[in-house]
Amino acid sequence: MSEIEVKIEGLAALGSGVGHVDNKAIFVEGGCPGDFVRAKIIKNKKKYSITELAEVLEPSEFRVKPECKYFGKCGGCQWQHVDYKQQLKEKANILKGNLQHIGGFNCDDIETIGTDNGYNYRIKTRLQIGENGVIGFFAKGSKEIVEIDSCCILDKTLDEMRAKVCQHLKPVLKKAGVTRGSIEIGYSPVEKEAAMHIITDVFISDSALKELWQSDEKFCGYVSGEKGKKIRHGKTRLKLAEDNNGLTNYHGIDNFWQTNFELNTKVKLLLGDIIKQITDSSEKDELSALELFSGSGNYTQSIAQHFAEITAIESDKMACNSLVKNMKPVQHKIRTIAKTAGEGIAEFNQKGIDFLFLDPPRSGFFKGMTRIAELAPEWIVYLSCDNATLSRDLKVLLESGYEMQKTYCLDFFPQTFHIETLCVLRHI
């Protein structure tokens, strides 16, 4: 296997370090910007090579010691060896490149928002279950399960709950003959309570789960089973927000949450500030809004407070029910449509929408972008968890008379290559 020496210039979208030799891109897994390394070539193509790190010949000033002893084996993190401030710079560079090359946007002014230190930020986690009671996270690049005794990415209380769940359920799962499944554990920093959702390929006695539930006062409830076969015990909706106006936000343990409590709070405040600037500058007395992929209403409250009316479209009926409950204090303002975003926006015929907010899954919303352009809201705010599909979608809006006003690079997932983006667009 041949080797190559290369200077690492930056980080690539999927996590590897990247440098160039004779104008050929060299991707080095485990490389840090500024490193000079020797790497083993795994795959050699005409325009690029995929390599793995063999030796750091000259370490970068940005290379740091990973906090986690499982780093490199567990597949959860890719960048613990890179200084956190440098991670933020690299993410902004990756975002800028995709917006320019795929979407055609020139974004020189990208504001980056991160966490305080990049650790202990997750308030929800998913553990994998394997044979013989094995519980842990998937290994890097495989379905092998890595058992751990601590995780520095998780909120400290959540990590304590994870340890208790593993200790209690390992013998239960082994005895029952479970060979695969998953366990989600969520923690509310607001209420100081945790809930669990467990799915297994073999039935587990409810008494075993109840014993775990009753073993710690912080456990408030659990859900077992999948769609149509779910069993609920105790409290399974956790309060994840409460503001000075009495507005609260509850999310079910088996619904999607934003797992970074600190960043989610910052983004909701940011979204409120953006919308306030929009409404304050408008000549209209009353404005209307449309939200796509609204989920349980994580951002709906931040939007609704600034508009006379808002329509929220969400396909998951359970999330839609949570949304209605979360919006009770401002329910006179909101109409919910329990359909997919594509179906809902196709049927949506209200004219004169002033503001549209969408927060689609990783695949984006390419099929609906033409319809959004037809509705022609003056302002669009797009929150994305994949900047490549975001760039593709925004290209449609760029060609339909929209102009980028502001771009935010949001670090919901420190120590990983995942990037969230908030884009503000205006129809010119």
N, C-alpha and C positions, 0 to 999 in steps of 0.2 A: 504494500500500500504506500503510495507516494505521499510526500509531505511538501508543505510550502510555508514560507515565512511571509507575514503580512502585517501591516499596521492597521489596527481597527479604527475606522473613521467615525462610526456611529452605530446605532442599533436599527435593525430592520423590523418590519411590521409584525413578523411572527416570532420575534424575540432574539434572533441570532445577532451577533456582532457582524459588521460588514466592512470590508476594505476592498482595495483594488490592486491588482498586479497586471501590468501590461493592458490596462483598460478593461480587464475582466473582473467582474464582481466575485468576491470570495466571501461566502457566508460562513462564519465561525460560531458554532454553538458554544456558549460560555465565554465569548469575547466581551471585553469592556471597552468603551470608547477611550482611545489613547493608548491601549495596550499594543505592544509589539510581540507577536506570538508565532509559534510554530504549530501548524495544524495538519492533521491527517485528512487527505482527500477521500471522501466517501462516495461522492458522485461528481463526475466531471463532464460538464456540458460546454458547448461552444462559447456561450456568453457568460457563464457563471460556473462556480464550483461550490458544492455543499461539503463542508468539512466539520471536524470536531477538534476541540482544543487538545493539543498534545503537551504544550509547555508555554508558560508566560515568560518570554525572554526579558521583556522590560515592562513591568506593571504600570498601569495608568495611575494618575493621581486620583481618578474617580473609582478605582477598584477598592472595595471594602470587604471585610469579612462577613459572610452571611450569618444572620442571627439564628437560623434554624439548622439543626444538625441533620435534618432529612433533605436539605436543599440539594438538588441534583438527582435525587432518587424519587422523591415525591413529585408529582406532576403539577402541583398547585401553583408554584412560583417559578419564574424564569430569570428575574433580575435582582435577586438579593445581593449579588456580588457588585452591584452598581450603586454608587452614592445616590440617595433619593432625589436631591436637587437636580442631578444630572438626568435621572429617569424622566423628570418632568420636562426638561429641555428636549430630550430625545422624542418623547411622545408628541410634543408640539411640532417638531421637525417632520415626523412621520405623517401627522395630520396635514400639515401644510403641503407636503409633497403629493398626497393623494388628492387633495382638493384642487391642486393645480393641474396634475397630469390626467386625472379622470374627469373632474367636474368642470375644469376651465376657469376656476376662481383664483384670483390673485389675493392671497390672504397674508399680508405682511404683519398685520396687527392681530395676533392670536393671544388672548389672555388665558393663562393657565391657572387653574385652581386645584390645589392638592390638599392633603391632610397635614397634620402637624409633624408626624414622624414616620408615617408609612407602615406602622405596625398596629396590631390589636384593633383593627377597624371593623372587622366583619361581625354582624349581629345575627347572621344566619349561615348555616353550613349544611352541606350534604355529605354524609358518610356512605361508603359503599360496603355491602355485605358479601362475603365470599363463603367458601366451604369451611367447615369446622369452626364456625363462630368467628371467623376473621372479620374485623371491622376497621376501616381506615379510608385512605384516599387512593385514587388511581395513581400508579407509578407513571413516571415520565414516559410518554410514547407507548403505553401498553395498558391492558386491562388488569394487570397484576395489582393487587391491593397492598399498599404499604401501611402497616400498623404503626401508630405513633403514640407517644406518651404526652405530647404537648404540641400546640400549634400557635406560633407567635403572630399569625395573621388574624386569629380570632380575638374578639373581645375577651378579656381575661375571665369574666364570669361565664361567658359562653363556653370557653375552653374547659372550665371546671365542670360544667354540665355535660360536655362531650365525654370527659373522662368517666363520669359517673354512669352515663348511658352505656359506654363500652364495657365497663367493669360489670355492670348488672346483666346486660343482654348477651354477652359473649357465651356463657354457659347455657343460657336459654336457647339461643340460636343453634348451638352445636347439638344440644339434646333433641331439638325439634327436627334436625336434619335439613335446615335451611341451607341452600347453596348459592342463592343470589337475592339481592334486594337493595334497598337504600333506606337511610334514616336522615330526615331533615330535623334539625334543631334550631329553633329561633329564640332570640332573647330580646326583651323590651327594656332598654335603658330607662324608659319613662316609668314603667311599673315595677321594674326589677323582677320580672317573671319570665319563665321559659316554657315553651310548648314543643311537642315532638310530632312528627308524621313518619310512620314506618310502613314500608311496603316489602313484603317477602313472598317467595314462591311457595312457601309451605305455611300452613296456618300456625299461628302462635297463640297459646291460651291467653285470654284476656286477663286472667289473674296475674300472670307474669308482668304484663304491662302496667297493671294497676299498682303492683308492688313497687315498681320503679317510680311511678307517678307520686305515690304517697311517701317515698323515701326522703324527699327534700321539699321544703315549703316553697322553694322557687319554681318547682314544676307545677304549672297550673292546669295542664290538660294535654291530651294527645289525640291523634287521629291515626287509625290503622286501616289499611286497605286502599284500593284504588277506586276510580270513578264507578259509581253505582253500587259499590260494596264497602263504602267507608263506614267505620264505626267511630263515634266521637265520645270522648269522656272529658268532663270538666270544661275549662275555658280554653278554646282553641283560636280565638281572635285576640291578638295582642295590640295594645295601644302603642303606636310608634311615634305619635306626635301630639302635642297639646300646646296651643298658643295662648297669648294673653287675652284673646277675645273669646275664649271658651271653645274654640274649634278643636276637635280631636280627630285622630286618624287611626282607625283600626284595620288590621290586615290578618286574614286567616293564615295559619301555619302552612296550609296546603295551597295558598295562593302565592303569586310572585310578589317579592318585596325588592326594594333597593337595599342591598345588604350593608352598605357603608352609611351608617347613621350620620356621621359628621358631614360627609359630602352631600348627602341627601338634604340635610337641613340647610346647608349653604346654597344649594341649587334652588331650593324652594324660595329662599329669600331673594336670590338673584332673579328668578323668574318673576316674582312679585315686583321687583324694582323695574325690570324691563317693561312689564305691562303698564305700570304706573306712568312711566315716561311716555308710553304710547297713548294712553288715555288722556293724560294731561295736555298733550300736544294736539289732540283731535278737536275739531270744531263741532263735532256731534255731541249732543247732550247725552245720548245713550248709545252704547256699542254692544255688539253681539259677538259671541265666540263659538267656535266648534273645536272639540277635542277628539282626536282619534287615538285608539289604543289606550283608553283611560284607566284600565285596570280597576283597582279598588279605590281610586281617587287620590292617589299620592300627590299629584300636582293639581288636581281639579279645584281644590279649595283655594290655592294660590291664584288660580285663574279667575274663579267665579267672583271673588271679592271685588273685582274691578269692572265687571260687566253687568249690564241689565239682564242679560239672559245668556245661557250657555247650553249647548247640546253636547253630550258625551256619548261616544260610541265605543262599545266593548262587547266582545263575543262571549267571554266566559260568564255564565249566568251567576256563579257564586261570587265572582269579583264584582259583577254588576250590582248584586244585592248589597255587598259591603259598601260600594260606592254610594248607593242611596242612603244607607245608614250614616255614612260619614258626612253626607251633605245635608243632613236634616236641618242644621241651623240656617242654611241658605237654600232650602229646598224649593222655594218659590221661583228661584232663578234657573233651575236646571231641568233639562229633559234628557232622559237616558234612552238609548237605542241598543237593545241587546242583539246585535248582529256583528258579523265581521266588519272590519273597517271598509273593505271593498264593497260589501253589500250595502252597508249603511250610507256611505258617501255617494253611491250610485243612485240611491233613492232620495237622498237629501236634496230638497228643492227650495229651501229658504234662500231668498235673495238678500244681497247686501251684507254678507258676513264680513266683519271687520278684521277678525283675528282668528287664526287657525294654529293649533298646537298639535303636534304628533310625536309619539314616542314608540316607534315600531320595534319589532324584534330584529335580530341580527340580519335577517334577510332583506330588511328595508321595506319600501312600499312603492316599488317602481310601477306596478300595475295601476296604482291610484293617482300617480302624479299628474297625469293629463287631466283627470277630473278635478283635482285641486286647482290646477291652473284655470280650468273653466269657471270654477266658483270665484276665482280672482279676489280672495281676501287681500286687503291692503297689506296686512302683516302676517308673516308665517314664522313660527319658531319650531325648529326641528331638533329634537333630542335623539341622538343616535348612539348605538353601542357598536357600530361597525362603520368606520369612516370610508371604507371602499364603497359599500352600498349607498352610504350617505352621498358621496361624491357623484355616483351614478344618478341618484334620484334628483339631486340639486341641479344637475345639468339640464333636466327638463324645465325646471323653474327659471333657470338662467336664460333659456331660449324662449321663455314665455313672458319676458319683461320684468323679471325680478332681479334685484340687486342685493348682494350681501352687505349687511350693515355692520355685523359684529360676529366674531367667532370665538367660542370658549372651548378650551381643551380641559376636560374634567377628569381628574384622576380618581375614579371610584375604586380602582383596583391596583393600589401600589404593589410593587414587587412583581408585577405581571406585565405582559405586553398589551393588555386590554386597554382600550381608549374609549371614553365617552365624549361626545361632542355636542355642544349647543350652538346652533346657528340661527341668527336673526336676519330675516329677509324682508324686503319691502318692495311692493309693486310700484314701479316708476312710470 
